[in-house]
């Protein structure tokens, strides 16, 4: 049984796993998407896919059936969701204790580029995320 898009089971995503991702923040969002939506141990979350890489659509599970939706909007929304998960206040409260100064600096640089909508950075993040979905669909 597949969960609807937006209603994924995230119980298995621990703070320790997120901290591990944040050690390499520039790859964290695509890796978190892969771990959430394309994890063989959690097939109930496999509710998003790109079946035709030439079309501007993406398939998501909605109301217990597959629907085509706008690809760009959905991927951007997905990136925003994962960025929010990685910047969760509970997680942020333990970052300083668990990560070293260089790792914290990389996270801050990542967030600065993300929040300032750095064109090259956002474009690369979109491409990386899209490739994760295409390669795992």
C-alpha positions in Angstrom: 0.0 0.0 0.0 1.4 3.3 -1.1 1.1 6.5 1.0 -0.1 9.6 -0.8 2.4 12.2 -1.7 2.8 14.4 1.3 1.8 11.7 3.8 5.1 9.7 3.8 6.2 7.6 6.7 9.2 9.4 8.2 9.5 7.5 11.5 12.7 5.8 10.4 14.5 9.2 9.6 16.5 9.9 12.7 18.3 13.0 13.9 21.5 11.0 13.7 20.8 10.3 10.0 20.0 13.9 9.3 23.2 15.0 11.1 25.2 12.6 8.9 23.6 14.2 5.8 24.4 17.7 7.1 28.1 16.9 7.2 27.9 17.2 3.4 25.1 19.8 3.2 25.4 20.4 -0.6 24.3 16.8 -1.2 21.9 16.5 1.7 18.6 17.3 0.0 18.9 14.9 -2.9 20.2 12.2 -0.5 17.3 12.8 1.9 14.8 12.6 -1.1 16.4 9.3 -2.2 16.3 7.9 1.4 12.7 9.0 1.9 11.1 8.1 -1.5 13.3 5.4 -2.9 14.2 3.3 0.1 13.7 -0.4 -0.5 12.9 -0.9 3.1 10.0 1.6 2.9 8.2 0.9 -0.4 5.1 2.6 1.0 6.9 5.9 0.3 7.6 5.3 -3.4 4.9 7.7 -4.4 6.7 10.0 -6.8 8.2 9.2 -10.2 9.2 10.6 -13.6 8.2 8.1 -16.3 9.0 10.3 -19.2 12.0 12.6 -18.8 11.0 14.7 -21.9 7.6 15.7 -20.5 7.1 18.6 -18.1 5.1 16.3 -15.7 5.8 14.2 -12.8 3.6 11.4 -11.3 2.6 11.5 -7.7 0.3 9.4 -5.6 -2.7 11.5 -4.7 -6.1 10.3 -3.3 -4.9 6.7 -3.7 -4.3 7.1 -7.5 -1.5 8.3 -9.7 -1.8 11.8 -11.0 0.3 13.9 -13.4 1.3 17.3 -11.9 3.7 20.0 -12.9 7.2 18.7 -12.7 9.1 21.9 -11.9 6.6 23.1 -9.2 6.6 19.7 -7.5 10.4 19.3 -7.5 10.8 22.8 -6.1 8.2 22.1 -3.4 10.0 18.8 -2.6 13.3 20.6 -2.3 11.7 23.2 0.0 10.2 20.5 2.2 13.5 18.7 2.6 15.3 21.9 3.3 12.8 22.6 6.1 13.3 19.1 7.5 17.1 19.7 7.6 16.6 23.0 9.4 14.2 21.7 12.0 14.7 23.5 15.3 15.0 20.3 17.3 17.8 19.2 15.0 19.4 22.6 15.0 19.6 22.6 18.8 22.0 19.6 18.7 24.1 20.6 15.7 26.6 22.7 17.6 27.2 19.8 20.0 27.5 17.1 17.4 29.3 18.8 14.4 32.7 20.5 14.3 33.2 24.2 13.3 34.0 23.4 9.6 30.8 21.3 9.3 28.7 24.0 10.9 30.3 26.6 8.5 29.4 24.5 5.5 25.8 24.2 6.7 25.6 28.0 7.2 27.1 28.6 3.7 24.6 26.1 2.2 21.7 27.8 4.0 22.9 31.2 2.9 23.0 30.2 -0.8 19.6 28.5 -0.5 17.9 31.5 1.3 19.5 34.0 -1.1 18.3 32.0 -4.1 21.8 31.7 -5.5 21.0 31.0 -9.2 23.8 28.5 -9.9 23.3 26.7 -6.6 19.5 26.4 -7.0 19.9 25.2 -10.5 22.3 22.5 -9.5 20.2 21.5 -6.6 17.2 21.2 -8.9 19.2 19.1 -11.4 20.5 16.8 -8.7 17.1 16.2 -7.3 15.5 15.6 -10.7 18.2 13.0 -11.4 17.6 11.2 -8.2 13.9 10.9 -9.1 14.6 9.9 -12.8 17.2 7.3 -11.8 15.0 5.7 -9.2 11.6 5.8 -11.0 
